Amino acid sequence: MKGYSIGDVEILLGLPASTLRFWEKEVPFLTPRKDVFGRRIYSPLDLCVLSRLKYLAQDKGMGLKAAKANLEQEFLAGDQGVKADIIQLKTSLFALVARHRALGTSPFSLPGASDDGKE
C-alpha cells in the first residue's frame, strides 16, 4: 500500500507540516506509521481523519479540542453518515490520484504551478 509523505499531505489538505505534527501529538487516534528513517507515512485512512479534523477544527471553527471530542463521538457512535462521507472522500482521493497518473502529471503539484510530469 502506498503511503503519503508529510509534504504530500501538506499539499493535499492545505495544512502545514507543523500543524500535522502538532495534531499527531494531540489526537491519539491519529498515528501515521514511520519508515526506517523516521519519516511519517500517512495512509488513506489517516488522510480521512485529518480531513475531517480540518473540517471540524478550521472550517466549522470548533478548534482542535472540540473537533477531537466530536470526532471521538463519531467513531464511538458509528455514525453511518460520517462513514459514508469518509468512504466518498477516500474514493474521490483515489480517483484524483488515478486521473493524474493517467495524464502523466503529479497529483501533488500546486494548482497553477508548472508540472514536468515527474513525481
BAVOVO-782306 format. One record per residue: x negated, y, z negated of N, C-alpha, C in turn; residue number from 1. Coordinates in Angstrom, 3 decimals. Example, Ala and Ser with C-alpha at 12.3 -4.5 7.8 and 13.67 -1.06 7.14 Angstrom:
BEGIN
+----------+----------+----------+----------+----------+----------+----------+----------+----------+-----+
|      n_u |      n_v |      n_w |     ca_u |     ca_v |     ca_w |      c_u |      c_v |      c_w |   k |
+----------+----------+----------+----------+----------+----------+----------+----------+----------+-----+
|  -13.190 |   -5.690 |   -7.800 |  -12.300 |   -4.500 |   -7.800 |  -13.200 |   -3.300 |   -7.800 |   1 |
|  -12.850 |   -2.250 |   -7.080 |  -13.670 |   -1.060 |   -7.140 |  -12.900 |    0.030 |   -7.870 |   2 |
+----------+----------+----------+----------+----------+----------+----------+----------+----------+-----+
end
This chain:
BEGIN
+----------+----------+----------+----------+----------+----------+----------+----------+----------+-----+
|      n_u |      n_v |      n_w |     ca_u |     ca_v |     ca_w |      c_u |      c_v |      c_w |   k |
+----------+----------+----------+----------+----------+----------+----------+----------+----------+-----+
|   -0.843 |   -1.185 |    0.000 |    0.000 |    0.000 |    0.000 |   -0.881 |    1.238 |    0.000 |   1 |
|   -0.618 |    2.142 |    0.912 |   -1.372 |    3.375 |    0.981 |   -0.943 |    4.289 |   -0.150 |   2 |
|   -1.901 |    4.956 |   -0.712 |   -1.604 |    5.956 |   -1.722 |   -1.913 |    7.331 |   -1.171 |   3 |
|   -1.587 |    8.331 |   -1.942 |   -1.784 |    9.714 |   -1.544 |   -2.735 |   10.378 |   -2.529 |   4 |
|   -3.702 |   11.111 |   -2.006 |   -4.657 |   11.813 |   -2.859 |   -3.980 |   13.025 |   -3.488 |   5 |
|   -4.648 |   13.612 |   -4.458 |   -4.087 |   14.795 |   -5.107 |   -3.967 |   15.940 |   -4.094 |   6 |
|   -4.892 |   16.007 |   -3.135 |   -4.807 |   17.020 |   -2.083 |   -3.600 |   16.810 |   -1.179 |   7 |
|   -3.317 |   15.542 |   -0.854 |   -2.139 |   15.228 |   -0.052 |   -0.871 |   15.676 |   -0.778 |   8 |
|   -0.820 |   15.381 |   -2.080 |    0.367 |   15.707 |   -2.872 |    0.521 |   17.220 |   -3.000 |   9 |
|   -0.591 |   17.928 |   -3.136 |   -0.540 |   19.398 |   -3.174 |    0.174 |   19.937 |   -1.936 |  10 |
|   -0.202 |   19.414 |   -0.778 |    0.376 |   19.889 |    0.476 |    1.825 |   19.442 |    0.625 |  11 |
|    2.102 |   18.168 |    0.328 |    3.454 |   17.640 |    0.492 |    4.470 |   18.337 |   -0.406 |  12 |
|    4.100 |   18.572 |   -1.660 |    5.062 |   19.118 |   -2.620 |    4.862 |   20.602 |   -2.923 |  13 |
|    3.776 |   21.175 |   -2.442 |    3.534 |   22.589 |   -2.702 |    3.217 |   22.877 |   -4.163 |  14 |
|    2.568 |   21.932 |   -4.829 |    2.170 |   22.096 |   -6.226 |    0.654 |   22.087 |   -6.310 |  15 |
|    0.055 |   23.015 |   -7.058 |   -1.401 |   22.997 |   -7.197 |   -1.880 |   21.783 |   -7.988 |  16 |
|   -3.114 |   21.369 |   -7.728 |   -3.693 |   20.213 |   -8.420 |   -3.680 |   20.404 |   -9.932 |  17 |
|   -3.901 |   21.630 |  -10.389 |   -3.904 |   21.887 |  -11.834 |   -2.540 |   21.591 |  -12.446 |  18 |
|   -1.471 |   21.905 |  -11.733 |   -0.112 |   21.612 |  -12.212 |    0.119 |   20.107 |  -12.239 |  19 |
|   -0.324 |   19.425 |  -11.200 |   -0.164 |   17.970 |  -11.151 |   -0.883 |   17.305 |  -12.322 |  20 |
|   -2.112 |   17.739 |  -12.603 |   -2.869 |   17.159 |  -13.713 |   -2.209 |   17.476 |  -15.054 |  21 |
|   -1.714 |   18.703 |  -15.211 |   -1.045 |   19.076 |  -16.454 |    0.223 |   18.255 |  -16.653 |  22 |
|    1.037 |   18.120 |  -15.601 |    2.269 |   17.343 |  -15.709 |    1.966 |   15.889 |  -16.049 |  23 |
|    0.867 |   15.370 |  -15.515 |    0.485 |   13.993 |  -15.813 |    0.224 |   13.818 |  -17.314 |  24 |
|   -0.359 |   14.832 |  -17.945 |   -0.621 |   14.773 |  -19.393 |    0.672 |   14.888 |  -20.201 |  25 |
|    1.602 |   15.681 |  -19.719 |    2.825 |   15.984 |  -20.471 |    3.970 |   15.000 |  -20.241 |  26 |
|    3.942 |   14.294 |  -19.147 |    5.042 |   13.398 |  -18.769 |    4.519 |   11.963 |  -18.770 |  27 |
|    4.840 |   11.194 |  -19.831 |    4.239 |    9.868 |  -19.981 |    4.579 |    8.865 |  -18.885 |  28 |
|    5.695 |    9.025 |  -18.204 |    6.052 |    8.067 |  -17.157 |    5.488 |    8.452 |  -15.793 |  29 |
|    4.697 |    9.509 |  -15.753 |    4.005 |    9.905 |  -14.535 |    2.555 |    9.444 |  -14.675 |  30 |
|    2.251 |    8.313 |  -14.064 |    0.920 |    7.715 |  -14.238 |    0.365 |    7.225 |  -12.904 |  31 |
|   -0.180 |    8.133 |  -12.099 |   -0.797 |    7.661 |  -10.862 |   -1.992 |    6.775 |  -11.200 |  32 |
|   -2.212 |    5.780 |  -10.367 |   -3.379 |    4.923 |  -10.612 |   -4.626 |    5.693 |  -10.193 |  33 |
|   -5.776 |    5.190 |  -10.618 |   -7.039 |    5.826 |  -10.247 |   -7.914 |    4.803 |   -9.540 |  34 |
|   -8.651 |    5.281 |   -8.540 |   -9.543 |    4.380 |   -7.824 |  -10.830 |    4.177 |   -8.633 |  35 |
|  -11.774 |    3.438 |   -8.084 |  -13.006 |    3.120 |   -8.816 |  -13.841 |    4.360 |   -9.123 |  36 |
|  -13.586 |    5.452 |   -8.422 |  -14.308 |    6.694 |   -8.661 |  -13.539 |    7.638 |   -9.585 |  37 |
|  -12.367 |    7.206 |  -10.061 |  -11.568 |    8.028 |  -10.964 |  -10.644 |    9.010 |  -10.273 |  38 |
|  -10.545 |    8.934 |   -8.959 |   -9.646 |    9.832 |   -8.217 |   -8.218 |    9.306 |   -8.307 |  39 |
|   -7.277 |   10.213 |   -8.482 |   -5.876 |    9.844 |   -8.576 |   -5.359 |    9.362 |   -7.224 |  40 |
|   -4.575 |    8.289 |   -7.272 |   -3.904 |    7.755 |   -6.084 |   -2.419 |    7.703 |   -6.418 |  41 |
|   -1.636 |    8.566 |   -5.771 |   -0.205 |    8.663 |   -6.037 |    0.562 |    7.714 |   -5.129 |  42 |
|    1.490 |    6.976 |   -5.714 |    2.352 |    6.070 |   -4.961 |    3.574 |    6.837 |   -4.459 |  43 |
|    4.341 |    6.245 |   -3.549 |    5.591 |    6.886 |   -3.134 |    6.528 |    7.139 |   -4.336 |  44 |
|    6.543 |    6.224 |   -5.297 |    7.377 |    6.439 |   -6.480 |    6.884 |    7.640 |   -7.284 |  45 |
|    5.556 |    7.794 |   -7.407 |    5.006 |    8.973 |   -8.082 |    5.464 |   10.252 |   -7.382 |  46 |
|    5.469 |   10.229 |   -6.047 |    5.921 |   11.403 |   -5.289 |    7.382 |   11.715 |   -5.573 |  47 |
|    8.197 |   10.679 |   -5.709 |    9.612 |   10.873 |   -6.017 |    9.778 |   11.502 |   -7.397 |  48 |
|    9.035 |   10.994 |   -8.375 |    9.110 |   11.540 |   -9.739 |    8.646 |   12.995 |   -9.740 |  49 |
|    7.531 |   13.262 |   -9.077 |    7.023 |   14.635 |   -9.015 |    7.995 |   15.577 |   -8.308 |  50 |
|    8.576 |   15.098 |   -7.233 |    9.535 |   15.921 |   -6.504 |   10.743 |   16.260 |   -7.375 |  51 |
|   11.236 |   15.274 |   -8.112 |   12.386 |   15.505 |   -8.995 |   12.007 |   16.454 |  -10.134 |  52 |
|   10.818 |   16.256 |  -10.706 |   10.354 |   17.164 |  -11.761 |   10.238 |   18.590 |  -11.238 |  53 |
|    9.673 |   18.732 |  -10.055 |    9.538 |   20.066 |   -9.461 |   10.906 |   20.706 |   -9.270 |  54 |
|   11.840 |   19.938 |   -8.750 |   13.183 |   20.455 |   -8.533 |   13.809 |   20.936 |   -9.843 |  55 |
|   13.740 |   20.095 |  -10.863 |   14.357 |   20.452 |  -12.143 |   13.619 |   21.590 |  -12.839 |  56 |
|   12.291 |   21.482 |  -12.909 |   11.495 |   22.444 |  -13.663 |   11.404 |   23.800 |  -12.975 |  57 |
|   11.171 |   23.790 |  -11.681 |   10.929 |   25.049 |  -10.983 |   12.144 |   25.549 |  -10.210 |  58 |
|   12.705 |   24.699 |   -9.371 |   13.815 |   25.144 |   -8.522 |   15.064 |   25.464 |   -9.330 |  59 |
|   15.354 |   24.638 |  -10.339 |   16.519 |   24.899 |  -11.198 |   16.158 |   25.757 |  -12.406 |  60 |
|   14.858 |   26.019 |  -12.605 |   14.412 |   26.902 |  -13.670 |   14.513 |   26.318 |  -15.074 |  61 |
|   14.465 |   25.001 |  -15.194 |   14.614 |   24.367 |  -16.506 |   13.339 |   24.408 |  -17.341 |  62 |
|   12.194 |   24.523 |  -16.699 |   10.927 |   24.379 |  -17.397 |   10.583 |   22.907 |  -17.529 |  63 |
|    9.315 |   22.622 |  -17.784 |    8.854 |   21.239 |  -17.789 |    9.464 |   20.416 |  -18.915 |  64 |
|    9.541 |   20.970 |  -20.104 |   10.051 |   20.211 |  -21.257 |   11.492 |   19.756 |  -21.020 |  65 |
|   12.348 |   20.669 |  -20.594 |   13.753 |   20.328 |  -20.335 |   13.873 |   19.396 |  -19.131 |  66 |
|   13.050 |   19.629 |  -18.104 |   13.088 |   18.776 |  -16.915 |   12.684 |   17.350 |  -17.270 |  67 |
|   11.657 |   17.229 |  -18.100 |   11.206 |   15.901 |  -18.533 |   12.320 |   15.194 |  -19.307 |  68 |
|   12.967 |   15.889 |  -20.231 |   14.060 |   15.296 |  -21.007 |   15.216 |   14.893 |  -20.087 |  69 |
|   15.539 |   15.756 |  -19.135 |   16.610 |   15.462 |  -18.187 |   16.275 |   14.232 |  -17.352 |  70 |
|   15.040 |   14.150 |  -16.880 |   14.625 |   13.016 |  -16.067 |   14.620 |   11.725 |  -16.880 |  71 |
|   14.199 |   11.801 |  -18.136 |   14.243 |   10.624 |  -19.007 |   15.681 |   10.131 |  -19.158 |  72 |
|   16.625 |   11.048 |  -19.326 |   18.034 |   10.663 |  -19.429 |   18.529 |   10.033 |  -18.135 |  73 |
|   18.104 |   10.573 |  -17.009 |   18.493 |    9.993 |  -15.724 |   17.978 |    8.561 |  -15.601 |  74 |
|   16.734 |    8.340 |  -16.036 |   16.172 |    6.991 |  -15.979 |   16.930 |    6.050 |  -16.904 |  75 |
|   17.215 |    6.509 |  -18.114 |   17.901 |    5.664 |  -19.099 |   19.342 |    5.377 |  -18.696 |  76 |
|   20.014 |    6.387 |  -18.185 |   21.416 |    6.235 |  -17.808 |   21.567 |    5.468 |  -16.495 |  77 |
|   20.500 |    5.418 |  -15.743 |   20.581 |    4.706 |  -14.460 |   21.545 |    5.379 |  -13.506 |  78 |
|   21.543 |    6.699 |  -13.487 |   22.435 |    7.480 |  -12.635 |   22.272 |    7.057 |  -11.175 |  79 |
|   23.302 |    6.445 |  -10.608 |   23.243 |    5.928 |   -9.237 |   23.069 |    7.043 |   -8.208 |  80 |
|   23.607 |    8.215 |   -8.498 |   23.448 |    9.338 |   -7.576 |   21.994 |    9.753 |   -7.446 |  81 |
|   21.301 |    9.779 |   -8.572 |   19.889 |   10.134 |   -8.564 |   19.085 |    9.046 |   -7.861 |  82 |
|   19.427 |    7.785 |   -8.134 |   18.730 |    6.688 |   -7.454 |   18.907 |    6.808 |   -5.942 |  83 |
|   20.098 |    7.141 |   -5.519 |   20.352 |    7.299 |   -4.082 |   19.539 |    8.467 |   -3.523 |  84 |
|   19.446 |    9.568 |   -4.283 |   18.646 |   10.715 |   -3.850 |   17.176 |   10.328 |   -3.721 |  85 |
|   16.668 |    9.557 |   -4.672 |   15.271 |    9.133 |   -4.649 |   15.017 |    8.228 |   -3.452 |  86 |
|   15.920 |    7.312 |   -3.197 |   15.761 |    6.416 |   -2.047 |   15.779 |    7.226 |   -0.758 |  87 |
|   16.666 |    8.197 |   -0.668 |   16.740 |    9.043 |    0.523 |   15.461 |    9.850 |    0.695 |  88 |
|   14.936 |   10.407 |   -0.386 |   13.692 |   11.170 |   -0.328 |   12.538 |   10.287 |    0.134 |  89 |
|   12.460 |    9.092 |   -0.421 |   11.404 |    8.155 |   -0.055 |   11.511 |    7.786 |    1.424 |  90 |
|   12.713 |    7.519 |    1.888 |   12.935 |    7.179 |    3.297 |   12.534 |    8.340 |    4.197 |  91 |
|   12.910 |    9.551 |    3.809 |   12.559 |   10.734 |    4.603 |   11.056 |   10.939 |    4.655 |  92 |
|   10.394 |   10.735 |    3.529 |    8.947 |   10.897 |    3.467 |    8.251 |    9.906 |    4.391 |  93 |
|    8.658 |    8.638 |    4.334 |    8.054 |    7.631 |    5.202 |    8.336 |    7.941 |    6.676 |  94 |
|    9.532 |    8.418 |    6.979 |    9.871 |    8.766 |    8.361 |    9.006 |    9.924 |    8.851 |  95 |
|    8.770 |   10.910 |    7.989 |    7.939 |   12.053 |    8.346 |    6.512 |   11.613 |    8.635 |  96 |
|    5.964 |   10.785 |    7.789 |    4.596 |   10.286 |    7.990 |    4.526 |    9.472 |    9.285 |  97 |
|    5.503 |    8.603 |    9.518 |    5.518 |    7.785 |   10.734 |    5.618 |    8.663 |   11.987 |  98 |
|    6.441 |    9.698 |   11.923 |    6.613 |   10.594 |   13.067 |    5.297 |   11.301 |   13.400 |  99 |
|    4.601 |   11.781 |   12.372 |    3.325 |   12.454 |   12.596 |    2.280 |   11.495 |   13.143 | 100 |
|    2.261 |   10.279 |   12.629 |    1.300 |    9.294 |   13.136 |    1.576 |    8.975 |   14.597 | 101 |
|    2.854 |    8.863 |   14.961 |    3.218 |    8.581 |   16.348 |    2.788 |    9.725 |   17.264 | 102 |
|    2.813 |   10.947 |   16.748 |    2.397 |   12.112 |   17.528 |    0.885 |   12.313 |   17.506 | 103 |
|    0.216 |   11.560 |   16.625 |   -1.236 |   11.701 |   16.515 |   -1.652 |   12.908 |   15.713 | 104 |
|   -0.759 |   13.412 |   14.872 |   -1.084 |   14.562 |   14.026 |   -1.092 |   14.139 |   12.565 | 105 |
|   -1.621 |   14.996 |   11.739 |   -1.673 |   14.711 |   10.309 |   -0.423 |   15.240 |    9.630 | 106 |
|    0.265 |   14.404 |    8.831 |    1.432 |   14.896 |    8.101 |    1.038 |   15.788 |    6.937 | 107 |
|   -0.274 |   15.938 |    6.696 |   -0.729 |   16.693 |    5.542 |   -1.319 |   18.041 |    5.905 | 108 |
|   -1.197 |   18.462 |    7.158 |   -1.696 |   19.770 |    7.537 |   -0.638 |   20.814 |    7.195 | 109 |
|   -1.102 |   21.990 |    6.901 |   -0.191 |   23.071 |    6.556 |    0.527 |   23.558 |    7.803 | 110 |
|    1.806 |   23.956 |    7.668 |    2.541 |   24.474 |    8.822 |    1.817 |   25.673 |    9.418 | 111 |
|    1.703 |   25.698 |   10.738 |    1.069 |   26.814 |   11.418 |   -0.431 |   26.685 |   11.523 | 112 |
|   -1.021 |   25.772 |   10.764 |   -2.474 |   25.584 |   10.844 |   -2.776 |   24.736 |   12.065 | 113 |
|   -3.938 |   24.962 |   12.669 |   -4.290 |   24.131 |   13.820 |   -4.599 |   22.735 |   13.340 | 114 |
|   -4.227 |   21.761 |   14.144 |   -4.403 |   20.365 |   13.773 |   -5.164 |   19.683 |   14.889 | 115 |
|   -6.313 |   19.125 |   14.558 |   -7.117 |   18.473 |   15.593 |   -6.785 |   16.999 |   15.737 | 116 |
|   -5.731 |   16.522 |   15.020 |   -5.300 |   15.138 |   15.126 |   -6.038 |   14.197 |   14.225 | 117 |
|   -6.989 |   14.710 |   13.456 |   -7.748 |   13.850 |   12.539 |   -7.071 |   13.818 |   11.192 | 118 |
|   -7.129 |   12.659 |   10.525 |   -6.554 |   12.546 |    9.199 |   -7.635 |   12.427 |    8.174 | 119 |
+----------+----------+----------+----------+----------+----------+----------+----------+----------+-----+
end
